[in-house]
Structures are given as structure tokens and as C-alpha cells.
Amino acid sequence: MAESAGKTPIKVRHVDVNAEEAGQRIDNFLARHLKGVPRSLIYRILRRGEVRVNSGRIRPQYKLKAGDTVRIPPLRITPGQQRITAETRLPQIEDSIVFEDARLLVIDKPSGIAVHGGSGISYGVIEALRIQRPRAPYLELVHRLDRDTSGCLIIAKRRSALRALHEQLRLGSMHKRYLALLRGGWSGGPRHIQAALRKNRLQGGERIVRVDADGKQAETIFHPVSEHGLASLVDIELKTGRTHQIRVHAAHIGQPLAGDEKYGDPEFNRRMKTYGLRRLFLHAHMVEFTDPGSDDVINVSAPLPDELRQVLDNLDAAVTEIHD
């Protein structure tokens, strides 16, 4: 039978899982082997039982074992906006790599790009990298950054590296630092915030995080860097890695982040737009960890993006004008 015009056929495949791939979820495994396929379609074929492991049906949460045989069904993919979107991001993402060795890479993720597809987003950083590197046997996110947050993002190129880096995260031996612009002046030195956080869902399904004594432990240290009129630049040290932790803790101490539309101050955000701010002012500027292969301490930094530096310059110019 002739293939439909504009469609790319993918034949049924049986793929054996090796030791390096063991331990990952079946949905992530499929995302790598079905490059260009939206996540929504991957979950659909899983629900329908079209994907089999050792001839049996499995759930999307199933974790693969070495020696498993995965049946990947035949699919026909119509090239559409999703792939175009991913491919237009590829040069930007490849150009953002700031460190790479045989086991991992670190990119300076641009703001506005999700780290992975889902929740209405077909492609993110990890899907784009897998398309750009079709022969790479393994690419997985070590941690996450919010879509609007820029900066250092680690991606493992081996399963063993992912396990080792996750262990460093669990033990607190991986260090991550952020730069953020907060509302108002800053008095005194560093502030050590320990306030438990709990995830909630609003009636419309939106996820929101609140300070709640019954939530999970969360610890953030704010270090003052410089003052810029109506806002202060701070260096933030994360001791835990909860969802939206920095943004919620900043709002909790009464100094929300500039450009934060979920937890921030709308009036402050409007004023910041007059100084050129068009995004969340939060940047992961440094990450330090032990290289899983060499045991060397790796310190990777990403400078504050030009668009955020310009906002600080505009604030400083306004302060100077007032004083002149």
C-alpha cells in the first residue's frame, strides 16, 4: 500500500533493553525511540496496550529491566507544527551548551522553553536534544527548571551518570545557585528561610504551592547582592528542591520575584515592565557537582542574560536621574 503523502511511516520494532537503559520509565524510553512523536500519542498507545513489554501490557509508570523486550507499534507521523517548533529551537539549545563530557552535559537554558513536553507543550529541551542527536543512546534530565527560569540545566548521557547525580541531589552534595530580583530594598545580611511547602490544585486544575506546616520541608538562603531602586538583586542557595520553592519563599517573606505572575505582586510587575522586564527574573547561574566518572568537582556558571542585565541598568539609570 502506498503511504499517504506527507507522512513518515515507522515499522513495528522489538527493542531489547540493555543495562544502561534499565530503571527508566517506559514513557521516557518510548520518547527517545519515537523521536518526533508527541507525548500525547505515546500515552495513547500505552493506554491502548499497543506497546508491550515481554509480550504483556504495562502502565506508563513501568520501569524497565535489563533484558526486557519492548514492542514498539507501527506509527505514521504527519510532520506538523510540533516538529517545526522543536527544530527551530534546536540551534538555540545546541548553542547553549556550556559544559559537556562523555557522561553529561550542561546547558544554559533560555527562558520560555520547557525542559520537557507535557501539559499542552509538545516539545521541550530534552525532546529537542534527542532529535538533534539521533544516535545518542541515552539523554535524560537530571533535574528541572521552570519554563520561565533560565540557566544551568544538567542532562545525563548515561544511566549510571543519572543515578549518581540523583544520589548527589538526594544527599544535598549538589549545589545550585540562582540570581533573582525581588520587590523592595533589602535590610541586613543573608536570610535563612525554613518553611514547609505543600502542592495544591485550584478548582480550574492549576497547580499552586503554598507554605503549609503539613507540607514537605523546604529550605532557602537569600544572600543580598545589590540594590536597584525599587528592587533588590539576591543570590539564592537552594538546600532543598521543591516545586516553585524560590518563588513561594520570596513571596512568603514579603518580597516576591519580579515578573512572577503566579505568586508575585501585579502592581510591582507592571512597574517592572516599564523598565523592560518581559519575563520572570530568575536565573540559575551556577551548579556544582562531582563528575560521576572522574570524581572531579565540576563548577559550571552561566552569566545573567543580557535582557535581565538591561533591566538592572534601566533601574540604575532611573535612580541616578532621580538623584541628579
Number of C-alpha atoms within 10 A of each C-alpha: 3 4 9 10 7 11 13 13 13 13 10 11 13 14 14 16 18 13 14 15 20 18 15 16 16 22 18 17 19 19 18 21 16 18 15 23 22 19 22 14 12 19 16 13 16 19 14 9 15 16 25 19 21 14 11 11 14 17 15 17 11 14 16 20 18 13 14 17 18 21 18 21 15 13 16 14 16 16 13 11 10 15 20 13 14 21 19 11 17 20 13 13 22 16 11 17 16 16 16 14 11 10 18 23 18 22 23 27 29 20 19 14 20 21 21 19 19 13 8 8 14 20 25 21 23 20 27 25 22 22 18 17 12 12 8 13 14 19 23 22 17 19 15 16 21 14 16 18 22 26 26 30 24 24 25 24 21 18 20 17 21 22 15 17 24 15 13 16 19 12 10 15 14 19 16 23 20 22 23 27 27 28 23 17 15 18 8 7 10 15 14 12 17 15 20 18 23 18 15 12 10 8 7 6 8 8 12 15 19 19 20 13 11 9 14 15 17 21 20 20 19 23 18 20 16 15 18 21 16 15 22 21 23 21 19 24 19 19 20 19 18 18 18 17 20 25 22 24 26 21 19 15 10 14 21 25 28 29 25 20 12 13 20 22 18 14 8 19 21 13 14 21 14 12 16 15 20 15 20 23 24 27 28 24 23 20 20 15 19 16 17 17 13 8 9 10 12 13 14 19 19 19 14 19 16 9 13 20 11 15 21 23 13 18 20 16 15 14 14 11 9 8 7 5
